[in-house]
Amino acid sequence: MHVNRREVFVLSRMRVIDRERRGCCGTAPATWEDPPCPGHDDGSMPGAWGCGSEPVHVDATPVRFDTPVPGELLARLTWRNRRGRTRRLKHVVDGRLENSVSLQGFYRLTPESAAEPTKVTAGAVSSR
């Protein structure tokens, strides 16, 4: 998500499919000099394969910066941190985010909230 002038925008929807090596990844590297996933050369990024990294397959919508999250939805969204604590956004006034500090960090939407932004991104993708 991105905040611009107190308005929140959903950039993309990304769903992790799996974290397993598949045939599309190519052969596993035999030495440190070998590419980690030769089947994904086009999508690999520098530094993405450091110590402890693994392949991740995702299903995602294109990244866009023009898909606003409806104000009434902001007050309903619930996130869960890695310790399992849930929380909602603070500082939502009249459908606008007065302070973006509650969006900073790494959080996952709860399963109940995850479907809401998917509807927003689906509408944006279908309008292209």
Phi, psi and chi 1 to 4 in degrees:
 res  aa     phi    psi   chi1   chi2   chi3   chi4
   1 MET       -  155.0  -64.3 -165.6  153.7      -
   2 HIS  -136.4  141.8  170.4   70.1      -      -
   3 VAL  -114.8  130.4  180.0      -      -      -
   4 ASN  -139.9  117.7 -175.1    9.1      -      -
   5 ARG    53.3   48.6  -64.7 -175.5 -178.4  111.4
   6 ARG    67.5    7.6  -59.2 -178.1  -48.0 -174.8
   7 GLU  -105.7  136.2 -170.3  171.2   14.8      -
   8 VAL   -98.6  134.3  178.8      -      -      -
   9 PHE  -119.6  138.6  -64.9   85.3      -      -
  10 VAL   -91.4  125.9   61.4      -      -      -
  11 LEU   -86.0  -38.5  -57.7  179.6      -      -
  12 SER  -166.9  160.2  175.6      -      -      -
  13 ARG  -111.3  126.6 -174.4 -129.6   -3.9  110.4
  14 MET  -127.5  127.6 -177.7  177.4   73.6      -
  15 ARG  -119.8  125.2 -175.4  174.9  -56.6  132.8
  16 VAL   -74.9  123.5  174.4      -      -      -
  17 ILE   -85.1  -51.2  -62.5  170.6      -      -
  18 ASP  -162.0  170.6   66.6   33.9      -      -
  19 ARG  -126.0   43.9  -65.5  172.5   25.2 -177.6
  20 GLU  -118.5  151.1  -57.2  -66.6  -34.0      -
  21 ARG   -75.6  131.5 -176.2  174.4 -149.6   85.0
  22 ARG  -119.6  176.8  -67.0 -175.7 -175.7  176.4
  23 GLY   -60.1  -31.5      -      -      -      -
  24 CYS   -67.8  -19.8   61.4      -      -      -
  25 CYS   -77.1  -18.5  -61.3      -      -      -
  26 GLY    86.1 -174.5      -      -      -      -
  27 THR   -73.3  148.2   57.3      -      -      -
  28 ALA   -67.8  146.9      -      -      -      -
  29 PRO   -65.7  138.8   20.1  -27.6      -      -
  30 ALA   -89.5  -30.2      -      -      -      -
  31 THR  -132.7  169.9   70.0      -      -      -
  32 TRP   -66.4  -19.5   66.5  -88.0      -      -
  33 GLU   -82.4  -17.0  -65.4  174.5  -38.9      -
  34 ASP   -75.1  147.8  -64.5  -23.7      -      -
  35 PRO   -65.4  141.8   19.5  -26.5      -      -
  36 PRO   -67.4  -37.0   21.5  -28.6      -      -
  37 CYS  -142.2   82.8  -75.1      -      -      -
  38 PRO   -60.9  -22.4   15.6  -23.4      -      -
  39 GLY   -75.1  -10.6      -      -      -      -
  40 HIS  -119.9   33.3  -67.4  -68.2      -      -
  41 ASP   -56.4  -39.6  -77.9  -22.0      -      -
  42 ASP   -64.7  -32.7  -68.5  -18.5      -      -
  43 GLY  -100.0    0.3      -      -      -      -
  44 SER   -80.7  150.7   62.6      -      -      -
  45 MET  -122.2  148.7  -64.4 -172.5  -54.4      -
  46 PRO   -58.9  133.5  -20.2   28.6      -      -
  47 GLY    83.1   -2.8      -      -      -      -
  48 ALA   -74.6  -15.2      -      -      -      -
  49 TRP  -116.0   54.2  -70.9   96.9      -      -
  50 GLY   -79.1 -171.6      -      -      -      -
  51 CYS   -57.5  133.5  -65.9      -      -      -
  52 GLY    79.5    3.5      -      -      -      -
  53 SER   -80.4  162.1   64.0      -      -      -
  54 GLU  -148.9  159.5   56.9 -168.9   31.2      -
  55 PRO   -66.8  143.1    7.6   -7.8      -      -
  56 VAL  -133.0  124.9  175.9      -      -      -
  57 HIS  -102.4  131.1  -65.4   94.7      -      -
  58 VAL  -128.7  159.6  -61.0      -      -      -
  59 ASP  -116.8  120.8  172.9   35.8      -      -
  60 ALA  -141.1  154.9      -      -      -      -
  61 THR   -88.5  160.6   59.4      -      -      -
  62 PRO   -60.9  148.4  -19.7   29.7      -      -
  63 VAL   -76.6  128.3  174.7      -      -      -
  64 ARG  -136.0  154.2  -62.5 -179.2   53.9  165.5
  65 PHE  -115.6   15.8  -69.5   87.4      -      -
  66 ASP  -124.5   24.4   62.0  -11.7      -      -
  67 THR  -113.0   95.3  -50.8      -      -      -
  68 PRO   -73.5  146.9   24.9  -30.2      -      -
  69 VAL   -86.3  125.6  176.4      -      -      -
  70 PRO   -57.0  139.1  -22.2   31.3      -      -
  71 GLY   -55.8  -39.4      -      -      -      -
  72 GLU   -67.2  -25.3   65.3  -84.2    1.9      -
  73 LEU   -73.9  -34.5  176.5   57.0      -      -
  74 LEU   -54.7  -41.4  -73.2  178.5      -      -
  75 ALA   -70.9  -20.7      -      -      -      -
  76 ARG   -92.7  -23.8  -67.6 -166.0  -41.8 -102.7
  77 LEU   -62.4  138.6  -67.4  176.4      -      -
  78 THR  -128.8  132.5  -53.3      -      -      -
  79 TRP  -111.8  157.0  -81.2  -92.1      -      -
  80 ARG  -127.2  131.3  177.4  173.8  -70.3  123.4
  81 ASN   -87.6  178.4   67.0   14.9      -      -
  82 ARG   -69.8  -14.7   63.8 -179.7  172.0 -163.5
  83 ARG   -86.8   -1.2  -69.7  177.7  -70.3 -148.2
  84 GLY    90.8    3.1      -      -      -      -
  85 ARG   -80.0  137.5  -64.9  173.1  128.4  172.0
  86 THR  -105.8  152.9   58.9      -      -      -
  87 ARG  -157.9  161.6   66.9  178.8 -176.5   79.3
  88 ARG  -112.6  169.3  -67.4 -168.3  176.5 -163.1
  89 LEU   -68.3  139.9  -75.0  178.2      -      -
  90 LYS   -98.7  163.7  -62.1  176.3 -176.6  175.0
  91 HIS    68.3   29.8  -46.9  -68.7      -      -
  92 VAL   -92.7  116.3  176.6      -      -      -
  93 VAL  -127.8  122.2  178.0      -      -      -
  94 ASP    52.4   40.4  -63.7  -31.1      -      -
  95 GLY    76.0    9.7      -      -      -      -
  96 ARG  -123.3  148.0  -63.8  175.1   71.2   81.6
  97 LEU   -90.9  108.4 -168.4   62.5      -      -
  98 GLU   -74.1  -27.0  -64.3  -66.6  -39.0      -
  99 ASN  -144.2  125.3 -171.6  -26.9      -      -
 100 SER   -85.9    3.3   64.0      -      -      -
 101 VAL   -59.7  -30.4   70.8      -      -      -
 102 SER   -75.7   -6.2   60.2      -      -      -
 103 LEU   -98.3   -4.0  -93.6 -179.7      -      -
 104 GLN   -82.4  138.1  -65.1  173.9   -0.2      -
 105 GLY   116.4 -174.6      -      -      -      -
 106 PHE  -114.2  113.6  -67.7   93.9      -      -
 107 TYR  -138.9  153.1  -59.9   92.5      -      -
 108 ARG  -108.6  141.9  -72.8 -174.3  179.1 -177.7
 109 LEU   -67.1  143.8  -74.7  167.9      -      -
 110 THR   -66.3  157.0   61.1      -      -      -
 111 PRO   -54.7  -35.5  -26.8   35.0      -      -
 112 GLU   -66.1  -35.5  -58.5   79.9   26.1      -
 113 SER   -88.1  -20.8  -71.9      -      -      -
 114 ALA   -62.6  -30.5      -      -      -      -
 115 ALA   -71.3  -26.2      -      -      -      -
 116 GLU   -63.7  -54.7  -62.6  -72.7  -13.8      -
 117 PRO   -65.3  -25.2  -22.0   31.9      -      -
 118 THR   -60.9  -38.6  -60.9      -      -      -
 119 LYS   -64.0  -38.7  -65.7  173.7 -168.7  169.7
 120 VAL   -66.2  -47.0  173.9      -      -      -
 121 THR   -69.5  -34.5   57.1      -      -      -
 122 ALA   -62.4  -40.4      -      -      -      -
 123 GLY   -64.5  -37.4      -      -      -      -
 124 ALA   -69.7  -41.0      -      -      -      -
 125 VAL   -67.7  -40.9  170.2      -      -      -
 126 SER   -71.1  -18.5   65.5      -      -      -
 127 SER   -84.1   -6.4   67.9      -      -      -
 128 ARG   -81.1      -  -84.2 -162.8  146.2 -170.4
